[in-house]
């Protein structure tokens, strides 16, 4: 892959009904319903809205066989209304439901963390080599008949690994790491290849953008080493809502797409599913601009830092060295920078490649801090600029260029530009200035009104800078994704919520109307509360 110029990773082409993913196909966008799957009319109506908003695929949850079978009714009603968008069944824990869904829809998502393995319990288990091999054989016994059924019906599958749902078996050997996430999916891919089943798309997601991007890169490298090139589905799970959710998604998804990784995407927002599609489409449009940009030539890659490690520099005031990334207008004024600071600027359509080339041209022994200045034209709207800047700055920050950033755009006020810059730094976890909310987008499994509850929790807790609070609709990914959170609010049953401190459930089945005050009590009891 070219370091400066866009080059998309080659992948297999996988047919999903009347749509295809990978190969030379365009990057596909998709979303997921949040209606109960047994409510046919509500699910059909929402799927129509998602398709009208531009989705290439629509995913629906299927908790059990009855839900899976009703997907067939939903599909038939959509086709009767002239909506041909392929449907994807989302399966967790229930392999029997996956078999049923394979006969009803064009694609089935299974999670290697719980398709055969039991749900994650966070217990530290140990396995001998023989015991570990026996567990792999259990996967083979269950997976191969499923693959044969999918082959018979022309059904594609998605192997969807989530950071929050690795099995205890994987955890026992690899821990809660990118290597464990990659191995979780590779175990299944090796079996698929053995039986010649290739209608596979892979997703490997996390709410932590740094973990998500590192894991996707490791997966792509591992597949290449083993002679595989299955298409990749990208997403930052539990991204939240508003600017935070959009920026986190753009940093994670956009930075990978800009480096040629990714064949289909979903922006997971805690909002109406239709709201995800304009964001996803704009990310794809930005990547198209990068792909069609004029060629960049530059120095041979000689940058002395490794990917993900900060480029070493010597501090000049608040810029460089061990300082957090500085922001123009907050920590310095651009017109006041002296010769001790290097400013690299770009308004090239491929700003990432242009900045890389300029920084690589700096002599390795030159330790002056580097401020990255990205300029966007007035022809770009505020939304377009925000997503482009999050993608471009995000990619460079994750790569280790972290001395300072400077955003120039007439589409945003100075205050909005500074706020956006801080949000990008928060998403890359290079500078924390506010509370982080890890919130799922909701689906048919959600047990409360996620959007209104999230709004109330944000109103009460947004002043708790540096704290991470998870707001999860159900237990499927809740406890796992919240392993990265300090506190969690999780739907436990209809009208009830469980509260978590880290991974531990400390208050179970609280009535929903008592849950927020009890969450605040929990935060206070652990000394993490401060008055606004």
N, C-alpha and C positions, 0 to 999 in steps of 0.2 A: 504494500500500500504506500502510495506516495506520501511523503511527510507534509508537503506544502499543497499539493493539488488533490482535489477530491477524486477518490476512486472507490467505488462500491464493492464490497466483499462479494465474490461470486457465491451463489447458493443454488440448491436444487429448486426447481419449480414444482409447487405442490398445488394440486387442484382442490378447491373447496367449493363444491357445487358449481355454479356458473362463474365463480371468481377464482383467481389463482394468486398465490403468494410466492415470492422469491423469483429466482431466475432474472429475466429482464423485465418483469412486471413492475409497475409503479409501486411505491410504498403504500400499503393499504392502511386505512384507518378504521377503527372500530370502537364500540362502546358496549355497555351491558345494562340490561333492564334492572330496575329496583322494585318491580311489582312482584307479588306472589305468583309463582309459576302456575299454580292451580287456578288462578283467576285468568281464564283465557282471554276474556274481552279486554281487561286492563293491560295484559301483556301484549296483546296484538296492537292495541292503540299506541302503547309506548314504543313498541318495535317500529311501528309506522313512522312515528315522529323521529326516532333515531335514524331510520333509513332516509327520511326526507332531509335530515340535517347533513347527510353525506356519508354515512357509515357504509363501509364495504362489507362488514360482518356485524351481526348482533349476537351477543352472548346472553344466556339466561341460566340461572342456577337450577340444579336438579338434585334436591337433597335425597330423594328416594325414587323408587321405581314408578310410583304413581305420577310424580312430577316429570320424570323422564318420558313416560308415555304421553303425558299431556303436551309435551313439546311437539308431538306429531300433529295434534289438533291445532296448536298455534301456527305451525308451519303451513298447514293446509288452508287455514283461514287467511293467512298473509298472502299466499299464492292466489287465493280467490279474489283478493283485493288488488292484485297486480303487483305486489311487492315480492321481488325475486331475491332479495338479500339473503345470503346463506345464514343459517343459525348455528350457534355453537353452544353445546351443553357444558355447564361448569359443574364438575363432580369433585366432591371431597368425601373421604372416608367410606363411601358406599360403592364398591366395585360392581355390585349387582345393578345399580342404577346406571353405571357406565355402559354395561352390556345392553340394557334397554334403550338408552339414548342413541347408541350406535345404529339402531334400526330406524330412528325417527328424524335425525338431523344430519347436516352435512359434515359436522366436525364435533369431536368430543374432547374436552380438556380434562386430563387427569393429573393429579398431583403425586409425583413420586414419593413425597413424604408421607402420604396416607392412603395410597391406592391399595397396598398390601400391608405395610407396616401399620401398627396401631397409632392412634393419635399421640402427639408429643406430650410427654409427662415431665420433662426436664430432669429425669433421673439419670444419674451417671451409671451407665451400664458398661460391662466389659464383655468382649467376645474373643474366644479363641479363633484361630484361622479356620478351623473346621466348622465352628458355629457360624462364623460370618459367611462362609461359603454356602452353608445350609440355608441361610436367610436369602441369599441371592437366588438360590434354587426355588424358594417359595415365590419370589417375584416372577421367575420364568414360568412357573406352573400356572399362575394367574394371568400373566400378561400375554402369553402366546395365544391362548384361545381368544382373548379380546382382540388381538391384532388380526387374527383370522376372520373374526366376525366383521371387523371394519373393512378388511379386504373384500369380503363377500358383498358388502353393501356400498362400497366405494366411499367410505367415510374416512376423512382425515382425522388425525389426532393432534392435540397440543400437549406436550409434556411441560407442565407449568410448575416450576419450583418457586416457592416463596421462602424468603429468609425466616419467616415466622413459623414454618411448618416442616422443618427438617425432622426426620425420624430420630428417635433416641439412638438407633443403631448407627446412623451417620454421625450423630453428635458424639458418640462414644469414641469414634476414631479420628474425626476431623475437627470436632468442636463447631461452634457457631461461626463458621468462616466461609469466605468465598470458595476455598478449596472443597469444603463440605457440600456447598450448594452445587458446585460443578460435578462432583462425584455422584451426587444424588441423581442427576439427570443422565450422566454418562452410563451408569449401571443399566438404565432402561434403553438407552440408545444402542448399546452393544448387543442387547438381546434383539432389538428391532432389526439391526443389520444382519444378525445371524439368520433370521428367518426371511430376509429380503423385503421387509416392510419399510417403505421410504416416504409415505405420505404423512410427514411429521413436521410440525412447527414447534419451536422451543421458546419458552419464556423463562426468565430467571430474574425475579424481582425482589426489591427490598424498599423499605420506606426511607432508609439512609441512602442518599444519592451517592456518596462515596463508595459504599459497599456495593450498590447496584452496578455502577459503572465498572468498578474493578472486577466484579464477578462476570459480567458479560464479556469483557475483554479476555479474561482467563478462559471462559468457555469457548470463545472463538478460537483461541490459540490451541486449546486442548483438542477440539474437534479437528483442526487442521493437522495436528500431529498424528491423529488417528485416522486421517483420510476421510473425514466427514465434512459435509457442507450444507447441513440442514438450515432452512430459513429461520430467522430470529424474530420473535415478537418482543417489543420493548415497552416497558412501563415502569414508572415509579409508583409503587403501591402505597396506599394511604397517604397521598400527597396533601390532602386537605382541601381548602377552598380559597376563593379570592386570589389576590396577587401571590400569596405564599404558595398555593397549590399550583398555579400556572408557572411560577418561576422554578419551583422544584422540578416539575415535569420537564420544562425546557432545558434546565441544566443537565438532567440525567438523560432524557431521550435525545435532546438536540445535540449534545456533545458527542454521543455515540453515532448518531446518524451522520454528523459532519465528518466523522472518521470512516464512513462507509459501512458501519455496522447497523443492521436492522432492516427488516423487510416489511414489517407491519407494526403499528403502534396503537396504544390506548393511553389517553390522558385520563387518569383516575381522579376525578374531582368530587368532593362532597357536595354536589349540586345536582340539578336535574341532568340525566344522562345526555340530553341533547346539547347541553352547554359544553360538553367535552369536545364535540366535533369541530367547531370553529378553531379551537386551540390546536387540535391535532393537524387540521388542514394547513394552518399557518406555519406550523413547524415544518411540515413537508415542503411548503412553498419556499421557506427560507433555505432549506437544504437544496432545493432546485436552483436557487440563485447561486449558492456556493458551487454547485456542480457545473453550472454554465459560466462561471467566472473566468476571466482571462487567466492564462497560465502564469504561475509564479515560479521564478527561478531564484535560487539562493545558495547560500553556503552549504557545504556538506554538513550533515548533522554532527555537530561537535559540542553541543550543549553539555556541560559537565554534570548536570544533575540527572538522576534517573526519573522515569515517569512517576509522577505522584509525590516525589520528593522536592522540597522547595529549592529553587535555584539559589545558591549561596550568594549573599551580598553583604556589604558592610553598611551599617545603619548610618543614615544622614538625618539627624533629628528623629522624627517619628516615622520615617520611611526606610524600609529595608531591614536587614539584620534579622533579629528575633521579633520585631514588631509585628502586630497583626497587619493585614493588608490595609493600606491607607486609601482614603477616598477623597477625591477632589471635591472641594467645597465643604468638607467636614474636617479633614486633617491638614490640608494644604490648599493653597490657591495655585492654579496652573500657571498664572502669569508671574508668580514669585519663585518658581523653581530655578535653581542655579545650575552651574556646570557639574556639580556633584551628583546630579540625578540625570539618568538617561530617559528621555521620553520617546517611546516608539508609537507612532500613530498610524491609523489605517481607516480608510473609508472604502476599501476594496470590497467587492461582494464576498470574497473569501477572506474575511478579516483574520480568521484563525491561522490560515496558512501564511498570510502576509506577515503577521506578527511573529510567527515561528521563524520565518526566514530572517526577519530583521534581528531577532534576539540571537539566533544562531550565528549571525555575522559578527557579534560582539566577541572580542578576544576572550578566551576562557579566564585569563588572569585579571581581567577587568571586573572588579567587584562592586562597581557603582550600582546602586539600586535602579531598577527599571520600572517606570510607570507606564502602563499600557493605556493608550488613549484611543478609544473607538468612537467614530463619528457616524451618525445616521442621518439621512436626508429628511427634509420636510415632507417629501412625497410618501413617507412611511407613517402610518397612523400610530397613535400611542400604543395600541395593542401589538401591532407588528413590531414596533421598536422594542418593546419590553421583552417579547419572546426572542427576538434576534439577539438582543444584548445578553439575555440570560444564557442563550446557547453559546455565543461567542466568548463572553467573559468566563462562563462556566467551564468551557473546555480548557481554556488557558489556565485558570486557577487550579483545576484538578490536575493539570499537567505539571504544576509546580511554579508557575510564574505569579508570585503572590506579593510583590513589594507594594504595588499601588495600582489603582484603577481610576480612570477618568472617562466619564460618559458625556458625550456632547450630542444633543439632539434638540431641534426646535419643537418636536412633538410633545415634549414633557417640560413642565416647569423645572427650575433648578431644584426645588424641594422634592418634586416627584422623581427626578433623576437620582438625587442622593438617596432617597428612600429605596428606589429600585436597586441601586448599587449595594446597599446594606442587605437587602433581601437576597440578592445573588450570593453575597458572602456567607450569609446564614445557611443557604441551601448547600453550599460547598463545604460548610462547617469549618471555614477558615477564619471567621469572625462572628461571634455570637452576641447579638444585641437585643434579642427578644425571646419570648416564650415560643417553643416549637410545638405545634399541634399535629400529632400523627393520627389522621382521621381517614377512615375508609370511605369509599364512595357510596356504600350501601348497595344492597341487592335484594333478591327475594328472600334471603335469610335474615335480613335486618329486623330487629325486634323493637325498634322505637323510631320516632321521627328524627333521623340523624341530623338533618340540616338545622332544625330548630334547637336541638340539644347542643350541637356544636356551637351555635351562635351564643347560647347562654353560658357555656363553659368558657368560651373566649372572652365574653364580656366580664366574667368574674376573675379570670386568671391571666389575662394578657400582660399584666404588669410583672409577672414572675420571670424576669429575664434569665435565660439559661436553662429553665426547667423544661422538660419534655413530657407532654401529657398525651396519652393515647385515648382516642374516642372511637370505639369499635362497635359495629352493629351486632356482632355475634361472636361465638367462641372459635370459629373456624381458623382464623388467622390472629384473632385478638391477642391472646396471651403471648404468642410467638413474636408477632411484630412489635408488641410492647416490651419485649426483652430489651429494646433500645430506649424505652421510655422510663421516666421516673415514676409516673403514676398512670393508671389506666381505668377507663370507664367503659364497661363491656356489657352489651345486652346478654342477659342470662336466660330469660324466659319472658313470655308476654307480660309486660307491666313491671318487670323486675330487672335490676342491674347489679352486676358484681363489680367491686372496686379492687384494684391491684396496686401493690407497691412493688415496682419492678416486675418480676415474674410471679410473685406470690399473690394469690387471691386472699385478701385480708378481710373483706366484707362481702358476704355472698347473699344474692337474692334480696337486695334492698328494694323496697317499693320505689318506682321511678321518681315520684314526686319528692322523695327524701334523698335522692342520690347525689345531687349537686352539693347541698349543705354538708352531707357526710364526706364527700370528696374534699371539700375545703377543710373540714375537721381533720381528715387524714393528713393533708399537707401540713397543717399547723402542728399536729402532734409529732411530726417528724422534723420540725424546725425549718421547713422550706417555705413557709409563708412569710410575706412581708406586706405591709399596708401599701395601697396604691399611692 
